[in-house]
Amino acid sequence: MSLAMPLNKTVPITAFNRGKAGQIFSEVKKTGMTVVMKNNEPECVLLSPAQYESLLDAQCDADLYTIAEKRLQSLTPKDMISFDDVCHGAGITRDELERMDEVELE
């Protein structure tokens, strides 16, 4: 589900009072989110665990991007470490790296 999806799936709050909470929660699990309406106004948004996790991941990514942008703006050549210095500090050589299997990162 796209984070930019409009909040057009709604349920009236009276449905909870009529014992339909289980049905509403099952639907939220399937669709990702539902807006609970009270007096024809949005009262809250119910999110599935997957959608909630997706939103948290997106927020974390945005926070990390902001931190990286700030660091890049103040970066100077004296702040940088050469690749060879990093390898030396880790106790590995370029030849050892060339012989290693490729690692997949997520």
C-alpha positions in Angstrom: 0.0 0.0 0.0 1.3 3.4 -0.9 1.9 5.9 1.9 0.4 8.5 -0.4 -2.9 6.7 -0.6 -5.8 8.9 0.3 -7.6 8.1 3.5 -10.9 7.1 1.7 -11.7 3.9 3.6 -13.9 5.0 6.5 -16.1 3.4 9.2 -18.5 5.1 11.6 -17.6 5.0 15.3 -21.1 3.6 15.9 -20.0 0.4 14.2 -17.8 -0.3 17.3 -20.8 0.2 19.6 -22.8 -2.3 17.5 -20.2 -5.1 18.1 -18.5 -4.9 14.8 -15.0 -4.3 16.1 -13.7 -7.7 15.1 -15.0 -7.3 11.6 -13.5 -3.8 11.4 -10.1 -5.0 12.6 -10.1 -7.9 10.1 -10.8 -5.4 7.3 -8.0 -3.1 8.5 -5.6 -6.1 8.5 -6.5 -6.7 4.8 -6.6 -3.1 3.6 -3.9 -1.6 5.7 -5.9 1.3 7.2 -9.3 2.7 8.0 -10.4 6.1 9.2 -12.9 6.1 12.1 -15.5 8.8 11.7 -17.4 10.6 14.5 -20.0 13.3 13.7 -18.9 13.2 10.0 -15.3 14.1 11.0 -12.2 11.9 11.1 -11.6 10.8 14.7 -8.7 8.5 14.3 -6.9 6.2 11.8 -6.6 2.5 12.4 -3.5 0.9 10.9 -2.6 -2.7 10.3 0.7 -3.8 12.0 2.3 -4.0 8.5 1.2 -0.5 7.6 2.3 0.9 10.9 5.8 -0.8 10.5 6.0 0.6 7.0 5.3 4.2 8.3 7.9 3.8 11.0 10.5 2.5 8.5 9.7 5.5 6.2 10.1 7.9 9.1 13.4 6.3 10.1 14.6 6.5 6.5 13.6 10.2 6.3 15.4 10.9 9.6 18.6 9.2 8.4 18.4 11.1 5.1 18.2 14.4 7.0 21.2 13.5 9.2 23.2 12.5 6.1 22.3 15.7 4.3 23.4 17.8 7.3 26.7 15.9 7.5 27.4 16.3 3.8 26.8 20.0 4.0 29.6 20.4 6.5 32.0 17.8 5.1 35.5 18.9 4.3 38.4 17.0 2.8 40.1 16.8 6.2 37.1 14.9 7.5 37.5 12.1 4.9 39.5 8.9 5.3 40.9 7.2 2.2 39.8 3.7 1.3 43.3 2.4 1.7 43.4 3.8 5.3 40.1 2.1 6.1 41.5 -1.2 4.8 44.7 -0.7 6.8 42.8 0.0 10.0 40.7 -3.1 9.5 43.7 -5.2 8.8 42.8 -6.2 5.3 44.3 -5.7 1.9 42.7 -4.9 -1.4 43.7 -8.3 -2.7 41.8 -10.0 0.1 38.7 -7.9 -0.7 38.9 -8.9 -4.4 38.9 -12.6 -3.4 35.9 -12.3 -1.1 32.5 -13.4 -2.1 30.0 -10.6 -2.8 27.8 -9.6 0.1 24.2 -8.6 -0.4 22.9 -5.8 1.9 19.3 -4.8 2.4 
